Amino acid sequence: MSKGSRVAELAAVDLGATSGRVMLAEVGGGRLDIREVNRFPNGPLPIWDGHRTALHWDLPGLYSHIRDGLSSAARQATDLIGIGVDSWAVDYGLLRDGRLLGLPYHYRDDRNHAGVSAVHRGIDPAVLHARNGLQFLPFNTVYQLMAEKQAGTLELADRALLIPDLIGYWLTGQMATERTNASTTGLLGADGIWDSELERTLGLPTGLFPALIEPGSELGPVLPQIVTQLGLPSSVTVSAVASHDTASAVVAVPMRPESAAYISCGTWGLVGVELTDRVVDPAARVANFTNEVGVDGRIRFLRNVMGLWLLSESVRQWQREGAAVELPRLLDEAAQAHSPVELFDTDDPEFLTPGDMPARIARWYTSRGLPAPAGRAPMVRAILESLAGAFARRVHEAASLSGTEVEVVHIVGGGSRNRLLCQLTADRLGMPVLAGPVEATAIGNILVSARTKELVADDPESARALVAATFPPERFEPRTAAAHHLKATR
């Protein structure tokens, strides 16, 4: 039987920073049919720790939702053969003797500031970038682990598992660290192995994370008791997909990497290009770009932008104030609103933590003597215009730093269905934007599993061609006046 001729079903567990989902796909024979079987909310869980309110993830709650979703997938499927798990990056659980020691911290928790100071006292930031190639973000795993060390909790653990690896462990009993997510920790060296010298320099325990495995590896069969509890087929296995959600999303970007950039847009906007080699020169460090591992050893050269967190947190604030916010109507009103006098800096650290986002954005303007957006629609317009401007700047930087001749930009993820954002991004870029698919992360998750199971061809070009044929993107052309404005101010 040739690859791709068999048709079978695969489940994708896709955990985002604001919601999670379990998807069921029928793959093979040139088909890629995917549907949602369970969607559930996710977000920071504030817990008083005796000194302050700390932000955690309710991982047991998420795991309960995952189990419900997998059980539903099993009932709906006729030939479920595999499961893949992806999630946001950098966060982890600490374990001892196989048991989770406590709820994992949320990457937006304030403890990270102390971790940053401690790491940078131990190693110069420029040297650190040369070793791991990562963008500076105060919540990178290396900084979080230093915060754990200072709090005295790290010495209690004998293992750490990144979030998707922890879910995989609970499903199979097998511990491993999948490479794409490992590359976001700051502890993976340029040689692709754990940087034990860096760990010793910082006084972190070596061997805390288990051995690395490649995306597409078989983690193992689901534990017999879970098979029974959830009604899964006894033969179903868990594959280590590209477990960093952006790595999975990039698998499903229907692009030609030599002439395209991508924006994986959800809570965060990940803006970059796909390369064969890392870019770790001083210019890349100054521009705060990161080199993360993708599927097939490719490099995701990108920069994080704050993303739709700005909009979703604003909507949550208005709802807390008692407003009944209808986002489609609000976006229509924002499309008619005037552009802001000046774009605000979407990456200002003031916007990182949960809270009253419209008030923070207003303060950004007033503290600079600028008029703040007055009303919800003008505020939404300012958010989307500023995000579009940030996306355009980062695309041009990625192209310049990497030498990529970008001709088109793909937006995938939840942001791809925000038509106003897509159009504004095309305007500010001065080049076409192709939007979709919305569920790129889950689709990429499925495609890596499908390659492992020999349901599709074992090369990224074929996978992307299948995505393009199944989910044709919507094209947004730059409007002439805005495109000329971009070229004049670039």
DRENVO-194997 format. One record per atom (N, C-alpha, C): x, y, z; residue in one letter. Coordinates in pm, whole numbers, plus 50000, padded with zeros to 5 digits. Example, Ala and Ser with C-alpha at 12.3 -4.5 7.8 and 13.67 -1.06 7.14 Angstrom:
513194943150780a 512304955050780a 513204967050780a 512854977550708s 513674989450714s 512905000350787s 
# end
This chain:
500854988050000m 500005000050000m 500885012450000m 500685021649906s 501505033649898s 501065043750001s 501985052850035k 501655063150132k 500505071650081k 499565074550169g 498465083150135g 497275076050077g 497345062850051s 496205055749992s 495225051050098s 495705048750221r 494815044650330r 494135056950388r 492905055450434v 492185066150502v 491955061650646v 492325070150742a 492115067050883a 491825079950957a 491575078851087e 491205090651167e 492255093351274e 492515106251296l 493485110951393l 492855121751479l 493255122451605a 492765132851695a 493905142551726a 493585155351728a 494545165751764a 494075172551891a 494925172651992v 494705180552112v 495505193452094v 494805204652085d 495425217552055d 495085227252167d 496085230452249l 495885239052366l 496465252752339l 495585262752332g 496015276552318g 495945283752450g 496485295852453a 496565303252578a 495215308652625a 494215309052536t 492885313552578t 491805303052557t 492075292752479s 491115281852462s 491835269352416s 491185258052437g 491705245352390g 490655238352308g 491085228452232r 490135221052150r 490685207052123r 489765197952100v 490105184752048v 489445183651912v 490245180651812m 489765179751674m 489895165351626m 488985161451539l 489025148151478l 489145149751328l 490115142851269a 490365144251125a 490335130751057a 489825130750936e 489885119150847e 490925122450740e 491975114350733v 493125117650649v 493505105650564v 493975108950442g 494475098450352g 493765099050219g 494405093250117g 493795093249985g 493555107249931g 494415116849968g 494245130549922g 493195138449997g 492685132950107r 491635139550185r 492195144850316r 491605155850361l 491925161450492l 490645168150544l 489815160250609d 488565165250667d 488765166250818d 488535178050873i 488785180251015i 487595187251078i 487225182951198r 486095189151267r 486375189551416r 485735198951480e 485905200851624e 484965191551699e 485485184851803v 484635176251885v 484505181452028v 485415190252068n 485305196252202n 486135208852206n 485535219752252r 486245232452271r 485985237152413r 487005242752476f 486875246552616f 487735258752644f 487375266752741p 488135278952771p 489425275752844p 490355285052836n 491605284052908n 492035298152946n 492845299253047g 493295312453088g 493975311753223g 494535322953267p 495245323053396p 494315320553513p 494795312653609l 494055309653731l 494755316653848l 494185327753900p 494835334854010p 494655327354142p 495755324854212i 495715317654339i 496595325054440i 496055327554559w 496815333954665w 497855324254718w 499125328654724d 500195319654767d 500745323154905d 500025331254980g 500465335455112g 501145348855112g 501595353254993h 502265366254982h 501655374954872h 501145368454768r 500595375854653r 499675366554576r 498965372354481t 498145364154392t 498985360154271t 499285347454262a 500115342254153a 499215336454044a 499715336853920l 498975331653806l 499455317553772l 498515308353763h 498815294453731h 497935289853615h 498215277853567w 497335270953471w 496575260053545w 495295258953516d 494485248153574d 494685235653488d 495845229553499l 496165218453410l 495295206153435l 494985202653560p 494055191453579p 492695194053512p 492215206553519g 490965209853451g 491085208353301g 492195212953245l 492415211253101l 492485196553063l 493145188753147y 493255174353117y 491885167653121y 491025172053209s 489675166653213s 488935169853083s 489085182153033h 488465185752904h 489055177452790h 490375175252794i 491015167052691i 490455152952692i 490305147152810r 489745133652820r 488325133252763r 487515143352795d 486165143852740d 486205144452588d 487125152652535g 487235153952390g 487685141152323g 488655134352382l 489125121752324l 488055110952331l 487285111052439s 486185101452449s 485145104152341s 484845116952318s 483895120552212s 484435116752075s 485745119152053a 486355115351926a 486245100251903a 486475092552009a 486395077951996a 484995073351958a 483975080152014r 482595076351980r 482255079751836r 482835090551785q 482495094951649q 483335088151541q 484495082851578a 485425077251480a 485125062551453a 485495058251335t 485405043951302t 486785037451295t 487845045751279d 489195040251268d 490195050251327d 490045053051458l 490935062451526l 492245055251558l 493345060151500i 494615053051516i 495675061351588i 495465074551602g 496535082551662g 496045095351726g 496855100451820i 496585112751893i 497865120951894i 497755134151873g 498885143351885g 498505154851976g 499475160152050v 499225170852147v 500165182552119v 499605194552107d 500425206652100d 499885216752199d 500725226552235s 500285237252325s 501165249452305s 500825259952381w 501715271552387w 503075267152441w 504065275752425a 505435272252461a 505785276652603a 507015273852641v 507785278452757v 507325273352894v 506035270752915d 505565266653048d 505725251653068d 505745247553194y 506135233753228y 505525230053364y 505565217253392g 505235212153525g 506455205853587g 506605207653717l 507685201153792l 507135188353854l 507925177453847l 507495164653899l 508555158853992l 508095150254080r 508995142054160r 508405128054167r 509235118154134d 508785104254131d 507525102654045d 507455110553937g 506355109253842g 505105116953878g 505105123753993r 503915131054038r 504105145954022r 503065152753973l 503095167153956l 503145173854092l 504105183154111l 504305189254242l 503335200854269l 502785206654166g 501865217954185g 501385222854051g 500425231954053l 499915237353928l 501015245253857l 501235242953728p 502245250553654p 501955265553658p 503015273353666y 502855287853660y 502495292353518y 501725303053513h 501375309553387h 502525318753348h 502845319053219y 504005326953176y 503835341953199y 502605346653224r 502405360953251r 502565364353399r 502945354653482d 503095357453625d 504305366653649d 504175375153750d 505195385453777d 506515379853829d 506565367153870r 507795361753927r 508955361853828r 508635362853700n 509685361653598n 510725372753604n 510335384553654h 511285395753656h 512525392353737h 512335385853852a 513475381953934a 514325371553862a 513675362653788g 514415352553713g 515275358653605g 514765368953537v 515535375853433v 516805381853493v 516655389053605s 517815395353669s 518855385053708s 518415373753761a 519345363353805a 520095357253688a 519405354453578v 520075348753461v 521095358453405v 520715371053393h 521615380753331h 522795384353421h 522665381653550r 523845382953636r 524835371553610r 524305360153568g 525155348453545g 525755347653407g 525085353953308i 525575353253171i 525105365653096i 526005371453019d 525675383452941d 524585380152839d 523575388852824p 522485385952729p 522965383352586p 524005390352543a 524525387952407a 525115373952395a 525805369452499v 526365355952498v 525235345652502v 524215348452581l 523085339252588l 522405337852453l 522215349052382h 521595348552250h 522455340552152h 523765342252160a 524635334652071a 524535319652097a 524255315852222r 524155301652257r 522815295652216r 521715302952247n 520395296752222n 519625303052106n 520045314652058g 519415320851941g 518025326251965g 517625327952092l 516245331552122l 516055346552140l 514875350952101q 514395364352133q 514315365952283q 514655377652334f 514445380052476f 512965381752505f 512445372852585l 511095373952640l 511225370652789l 510655378652876p 510905376653020p 510345363653075p 509545356652993f 508945344153041f 509575331752978f 510655333352902n 511345321452850n 511625311752966n 511595299052937t 511695288753042t 512915290653131t 514045294453072v 515265295853151v 515065306153263v 514325316853236y 514075326953339y 513105321553445y 512105314053401q 511155308253496q 511845298453590q 512765290453536l 513465280853620l 514345287853724l 514925299053685m 515715306553783m 514825312153893m 513595316253857a 512655320653959a 512295309154052a 512145297053998e 511885285154080e 513075282654175e 514275284054122k 515465281754204k 515505291554321k 515225304254294q 515255314254399q 514185311754505q 513045306054462a 511955303254556a 512165290354633a 513165282354592g 513445269954662g 512605258254617g 511795259954511t 510925249054466t 511625239754368t 512645244754299l 513295236554197l 513995224454259l 514525226054379e 515255215054443e 514345203454482e 513025205754481l 512085195054514l 511835185654396l 512175190254274a 511795182954153a 512945174254102a 512595162954041d 513595155053971d 513325154553820d 512215160653777r 511875161353636r 511075173953609r 511205179053485a 510345189653435a 509835185253298a 508555187353275l 507945184053146l 507215196253093l 507515199952969l 506745210452903l 505305205952888l 504405215552876i 502965212452887i 502505201152795i 502805201352664p 502325190052582p 502995176852617p 504255177552661d 504925165252703d 504315159652831d 503835168552917l 503175164153040l 501845157253008l 501085162952914i 499835156452872i 500155142852809i 501185142352725g 501595129552666g 501995119352769g 502665123852875y 503055114852984y 501835109453055y 500865117953082w 499645113253149w 498855103453062w 498965104652930l 498245095552841l 498985082352820l 500315082752822t 501085070752784t 502005065352894t 502315073452995g 503295069453095g 504725071253050g 504945077152930q 506285078952875q 506705093652885q 507935095952934m 508475109552945m 509465112152832m 509285123552765a 510215127752660a 510015142752641a 510945149152573t 510825163252540t 510895164752389t 509825169352330e 509765171052185e 510585183452145e 511305182352035r 512345192052004r 511815206151974r 510705207751901t 510285221251864t 509975229551988t 509345223352086n 509035230652209n 510295232352294n 511175222552294a 512435223852367a 513225236052320a 513085239352192s 513865250452137s 513385264052188s 512255264452258t 511765277152314t 512215279152459t 512905269352518t 513225270152660t 514405279252689t 515275281452591g 516525288552616g 517635279552664g 517365266652676l 518345257052728l 518845247452621l 518415249552497l 518865240952387l 519955248352310l 521095242052292g 522215248552226g 522095248152075g 523025255152010a 523055255451864a 523285241651805a 523885232651883d 524135219051835d 522915210051848d 521795215651900g 520565207951908g 520445198952028g 521335200252125i 521225192152247i 521135201452368i 520735195852481w 520625203852603w 521985209952637w 521955222852670d 523185230152698d 523545228452845d 524225217552877s 524555214653017s 525545224753073s 526405230252987e 527345240453034e 526605252953080e 525585257153005l 524765268553046l 524045265553177l 523495253553189e 522805249753312e 523745250553432e 524965245753416r 525935246353526r 526315260853557r 526475269053453t 526805283153474t 525745290153558t 524495286753533l 523375293153604l 523015285953734l 523655274853760g 523335267253880g 522025259853871g 521595256753748l 520375248953728l 520745234153721l 519865225353764p 520175210953760p 520255205953616p 521265198153586t 521355191953454t 520465179453452t 519945176453335g 519115164553322g 517715166053377g 517285178553401l 515935180653454l 514875176753352l 515115180353227f 514185176553120f 514605163053062f 513665154653025p 514025141652968p 514615142852828p 515005131552770a 515685131152641a 514805137352532a 515475142852432l 514805149152319l 514325138552220l 513145141152163i 512665133152052i 512225142451940i 512195137451819e 511865145551702e 510355146051680e 509845156951622p 508435156951584p 508175145651483p 507125138451507g 506815126851424g 507185113651489g 507865114151604s 508195101751676s 506945096151743s 506925082951755e 505845076551829e 506195076851978e 505325083152059l 505565083352203l 505215069852265l 504115063952219g 503735050852270g 502235048952272g 501775036952308p 500345034252318p 499735041352438p 498445044052430v 497715049752543v 497635039352653v 497775043852778l 497725034652892l 496415026752892l 496485013552924p 495275005052918p 494105010452999p 494365015753120q 493245020553201q 492575032753138q 493345041053066i 492755052752999i 491975048152876i 492495038352805v 491755032552692v 490365027952738v 490335021052851t 489055016052904t 488155027552949t 488725037053022q 487915048153075q 487315056752964q 488055059052856l 487615068252752l 486975061152633l 487025048052632g 486445040652520g 487265041652393g 488585042852409l 489465043952293l 489765030152235l 490105029552106p 490585016852051p 491865012552123p 492014999952147s 493174995052223s 494484997352149s 494414999152017s 495635000751936s 496055015451918s 495305024851971v 495595038951946v 496905042852014v 497705051051946t 498995055551999t 499045070852000t 499995076052076v 500225090452081v 501525093352007v 501445102651911s 502635106951837s 503105120351892s 504405122051898a 504965135051934a 504975143551808a 503955151951794v 503865160751679v 504785172751702v 504705182851617a 505385195451647a 504605201551763a 505085199251886s 504245201852002s 504175216452041s 505075224851990h 504885239252005h 503835243551905h 502785250351952d 501655253051864d 502045261051740d 503005270151752t 503435277551633t 504145268551534t 504935259151583a 505595249651493a 504555241551416a 503485237251483s 502415230251413s 501725239451313s 501475251951353a 500795261251263a 501605263651136a 502925264751149v 503755267551032v 503725255750935v 503595243450986v 503445231850898v 502265233650804v 501205240350853a 499965241750776a 499855255050703a 500925262850697v 500895275250618v 501115271450472v 500135273950384p 500275269650244p 501165279150164p 502465279150197m 503375289150142m 504545282850069m 505245291349994r 506545288049938r 507565295750023r 508315289050111p 509135295950210p 510155305650151p 510595303150029e 511625311849971e 511085325549932e 509755327249930s 509195340149887s 508025344749973s 507905339350093a 506755342650177a 507165344350322a 506355352050393a 506425353050538a 505095348350595a 505095345450724y 503865340850787y 503615348850914y 502335349550950i 501915355151078i 500925345151137i 501355338251241s 500455329251314s 499805337651422s 498545341151402c 497915351651481c 496795346151568c 497025346751698g 496025343351797g 496245352451916g 496345346852035t 496695354852152t 497985362552126t 498945355852065w 500185362152019w 500185362651868w 500965371851813g 501215372051669g 502665368151647g 502915356651586l 504265351851559l 504575355051413l 505505363951390v 505765369551258v 507155365251212v 507245358151100g 508565353951059g 508615346850926g 509745340350902v 510005332850780v 510565319250819v 510515309950724e 511055296550747e 512395295350674e 513435291150748l 514795290550696l 515385276650714l 516535274750654t 517275262250674t 518385263950777t 518765276450810d 519835278950906d 519445290251000d 520045290251121r 519765300651219r 520415313851178r 519815324751229v 520385338051213v 520655343351353v 521915343751393v 522255347551531v 523245359051535v 523265367351430d 524205378551431d 523685389651522d 524525399451555p 524095410051646p 522855417551601p 522685419251469a 521505426351420a 520225418851456a 520255405651448a 519085397751485a 518795398951633a 519845399351714r 519625400751858r 519055414551891r 519595424951830v 519095438551855v 517625439651812v 517275433351701a 515895433451653a 514995424151733a 515605416251823n 514875407251913n 514115396351838n 514805390451740f 514235379151668f 514725366151730f 513945355651710t 514235342751770t 514425332151663t 515185321851697n 515385310351610n 514835298051681n 513705293251636e 513085281451697e 513025270251595e 513065258051645v 513135246451557v 511745243151504v 511695239851376g 510465235251313g 510575220651273g 509605216151197v 509605202351147v 510655200951037v 511225189251026d 512265186050927d 513525194350947d 513775198451071g 514995205851101g 515005220051051g 513885225051005r 513845238850957r 513805248551075r 514135261051048i 514195271251152i 513055281051132i 512355283551242r 511335294151242r 511995306751295r 512375315551202f 513005328151238f 511895338451250f 511615342651373l 510405350451395l 510545359751514l 509555368251527r 509465376851645r 508035376351698r 507905375651830n 506605376351895n 506095390751895n 504835392351859v 504115405051872v 502925402151964v 502485412052039m 501505409652145m 500235402552096m 499775405151976g 498685397651916g 497315401751965g 496325392951939l 494925396051969l 494615395952118l 495615393052201w 495475394852346w 494975408952376w 495475418952302l 495085432852325l 493595434752305l 493055428452200l 491625429752171l 490805421352268l 491195408952291s 490385400152377s 490355405252520s 491495410452568e 491515415652704e 490695428652715e 490645436452607s 489785448252606s 488315444352611s 487945434352533v 486555429652534v 486185424452672v 487095416952735r 486815411952870r 486595423452969r 487375434052956q 487205445553045q 485845451953025q 485435453952901w 484135460052875w 483005451152928w 483195438052917q 482185428952971q 482155429553123q 483335430753186r 483375432453331r 482635445053375r 482645455153290e 481955467653320e 480455466953292e 479985455453242g 478565453453220g 478095455053077g 478995457552984a 478605459452845a 478355445952777a 477365445552690a 477115433852606a 477845436052474a 479025430452462v 479875433152346v 479635422552239v 479235426952120e 479105418152004e 480285421151913e 481255412351911l 482505415151841l 482295417651691l 481485409851619p 481305412851476p 480785427151452p 479825431351533r 479305444851517r 480375455151553r 481135452451658l 482185461751699l 483255462951591l 483585451951525l 484565452551417l 484035460451298l 482725459051268d 482125467051161d 482205481951194d 481935485351320e 482005499251362e 483455504251357e 484385495551394a 485805499351391a 486265501951248a 485725494451152a 486105496551012a 485715510450964a 484655516151025q 484195529550986q 484865540651068q 485545536951175a 486175546951262a 487435552551196a 487845564351242h 489055570651189h 490295563351241h 491335563351159s 492605557851203s 493175566251317s 493925560151408p 494495567951519p 495535577851468p 495725588451545v 496735598551510v 498115592151502v 498385582951593e 499665575951596e 499425561651642e 500195552351589l 500085538551631l 500785536851766l 500155529351857f 500825526951985f 501725514651975f 502645513752069d 503615502752072d 502955490452132d 502575481052048t 501855469152095t 502715460552188t 504035462052181d 504915453652261d 505365460352391d 504745471452426d 505065477852554d 504785467852666d 505755465752758p 505555456052867p 504315458852952p 503815471152948e 502625474753024e 501425466252983e 501445461052861f 500295453652809f 500395438552831f 501435433852900l 501675419452909l 500725412353004l 500405418553118t 499635411553221t 498145414453206t 497285405853261p 495835408153254p 495455421053327p 494335427053283g 493865439153349g 493055447853255g 492915460553292d 492115470053216d 492905474853095d 492815467452984m 493625470552867m 493245483952802m 491945487252787p 491635500352727p 492225511952806p 492215511052939a 492775521853021a 494285522753001a 494945511252989r 496395511352968r 496755517452834r 495995513852731i 496255519452598i 496005534552599i 494935538752665a 494645553052674a 495785560452743a 496335554452850r 497455560752920r 498685561652831r 498895551652746w 500035552052653w 499955564752569w 498745567952520y 498575579852437y 498705592652519y 497975593552630t 497945606152705t 499305609452767t 500075598952805s 501395601652863s 502365607452761s 502005606652633r 502845612252527r 502215624552465r 501185629852532g 500525641852483g 499695639752358g 499255627452336l 498465624052219l 497015621252259l 496065623852171p 494675620752203p 494435605652207p 493815600952314a 493495586752326a 492235583552248a 492105571452196p 490865567552128p 489675569252221p 488635575852174a 487455578752255a 486315569652213a 486025559552294g 484955550252262g 485495536752221g 484605526852221r 485045513052194r 485485510952051r 484725515651953a 485095513551813a 486415520351779a 486635532951818p 487955538851793p 489085531451865p 488815526051985m 489835518452055m 490175505651978m 489155498551929v 489405486551850v 490165489951723v 489805501151659r 490525505151538r 491995507951571r 492255514551683a 493635517351722a 494405504351748a 493755494651812i 494415481851839i 494775474851708i 493815473951616l 494045466551493l 495025473751401l 494925487151395e 495905494751315e 497315492951372e 497415493451504s 498735492251566s 499295478151548s 498435467951559l 498905454251532l 499335452751387l 498555458151295a 498915457251153a 500255464051127a 500465475751191g 501745482551177g 502885474351233g 502665468251349a 503705459751410a 503995447751321a 502935441451269f 503135429951180f 503975434051058f 503635445450998a 504355449850878a 505825452550908a 506105459151020r 507495461951055r 508275448951073r 507665439451142r 508385426951170r 508585418651043r 507625418850951v 507815411850824v 509005417650749v 509065430850740h 510175437150669h 511515434350738h 511515434250872e 512745431050945e 513155416650920e 512195407450926a 512505393250903a 513095391250765a 512515397850665a 513015396650527a 514435402150517a 514655413850576s 515975420150568s 517045412150642s 516735407650763l 517715400350844l 518055386750787l 517085380350721s 517285366750671s 517645366150524s 517475377350452g 517725377250309g 516615370850227g 515425369750285t 514285363750215t 513575374250131t 513315371250004e 512585380349915e 511085377749933e 510485384550028v 509075382250059v 508175389149958v 507285381349898e 506345386549799e 504905385949847e 504635377449945v 503285375849997v 503395371650143v 502375375450221v 502365372050363v 501115363950393v 501305352850463h 500185344150503h 499825346850648h 498545349050675i 498055349850812i 497225337450840i 497595329950943v 496835318050981v 496435319351127v 495545310551171g 495065311151308g 493825319851319g 493405322151444g 492175329651468g 492165343351405g 493325349951398g 493385363151338g 493055363351191g 493145351851124s 492885351550980s 491415353750947s 490515352151045r 489105354951017r 488705369151056r 489655376851109n 489415391051136n 489755398551007n 488755400550923r 488985405950790r 489535420250795r 489125427850895l 489655441450907l 491155441050936l 491575432451027l 492995431151057l 493775426750934l 493245417150860c 493935412450740c 494095423650637c 493025431450617q 493095442350519q 494065453150564q 494015456950691l 494925467050742l 496375462450733l 496605449550755t 497965444150744t 498445444850599t 497595441250504a 497965442450363a 498275456950327a 497465466050379d 497685480250352d 499045484950404d 499355481250525r 500595485950587r 501815478850528r 501635466550482l 502725459350418l 502995464350277l 501915468350208g 502045471550067g 502225459249981g 501715447750028m 501795435349951m 500605426549988m 500305416449906p 499125408149932p 499245400250062p 498095398250125v 497955389550241v 497015378150204v 497415365950234l 496565354150215l 496155349150353l 494855348550377a 494335345350510a 493765331350515a 494205323650616g 493695310250639g 494775299750617g 494565288050679p 493375283750751p 493325288750896p 492085289350948v 491865293751086v 492465283751183v 492215270951163e 492685260451254e 494025254851208e 494945263751174a 496245259351121a 496995250551220a 496945253951349t 497715246251447t 497215231851454t 495905230151465a 495355216551471a 495625208951341a 495555215951228i 495815209551100i 497275205051092i 498205213751134g 499615209851135g 499875198251227g 499225198251342n 499305187051436n 498895174051366n 497765174451299i 497245162651229i 498195158251119i 498755167851044l 499615164250931l 500875157050977l 501455161351089v 502655154451138v 502295140251183v 501165138851252s 500705125351288s 500455116951164s 499855123151063a 499535115850939a 500795111250867a 501855119350873r 503125115250815r 503685103150891r 503585103651024t 504075092551105t 503335079651072t 502035080951048k 501205069151019k 501185065650870k 501975072850790e 502075070450645e 500735072150576e 499965082150620l 498695085250556l 498855096150450l 499945103850459v 500245114150360v 501725113050325v 502125119750218a 503525119550175a 504415125850281a 505645121050288d 506565124950394d 507415136850353d 506775147750309d 507525159950278d 506615171950300d 507195183350343p 506375194950379p 505655201050260p 506235200350141e 505605206450024e 504275199649992e 504235186450001s 502985179249974s 501935182550079s 502365183550204a 501425187050310a 500815200850286a 501645210450248r 501135223950224r 500245224550102r 500555216650001a 499685216149884a 498315210649921a 498285200650008l 497015195050054l 496215205550132l 496895213350217v 496205223850292v 495625234250197v 496415238650099a 495945248950005a 494735244149926a 494745231249889a 493625225949812a 492375224249897a 492565221150025t 491435218450114t 490875231250175t 491755240750206f 491345253250271f 491885265050190f 491285268050074p 491815279049991p 491825292250069p 492955299150074p 493025311650150p 492285323050082p 491875332750162e 491255344950110e 492355355350087e 492305361949973r 493365371349934r 492945385749963r 493825393250027f 493605407550054f 494695415449983f 494295423949890e 495245432449820e 495385445749893e 496585451649895p 496745464749959p 495985475449882p 495335484149956r 494665495449892r 495715505749854r 495585511549738t 496655519449675t 497185530449765t 496295538549820a 496745550049899a 497555545550019a 497055535150088a 497765530350206a 499105524250169a 499145517250053a 500405511250011a 501445521849981a 501035532949916h 501975543849890h 502465549850021h 501575551150118h 501945556750248h 503005548050314h 502845534650306l 503825525650366l 505185527450302l 505205528350168k 506485529550099k 507165542950133k 506365553350160a 506925566350189a 507515567050328a 507035558550422t 507465559450561t 508285547550604t 508555538150514r 509255525950550r 510665528850600r 
# end
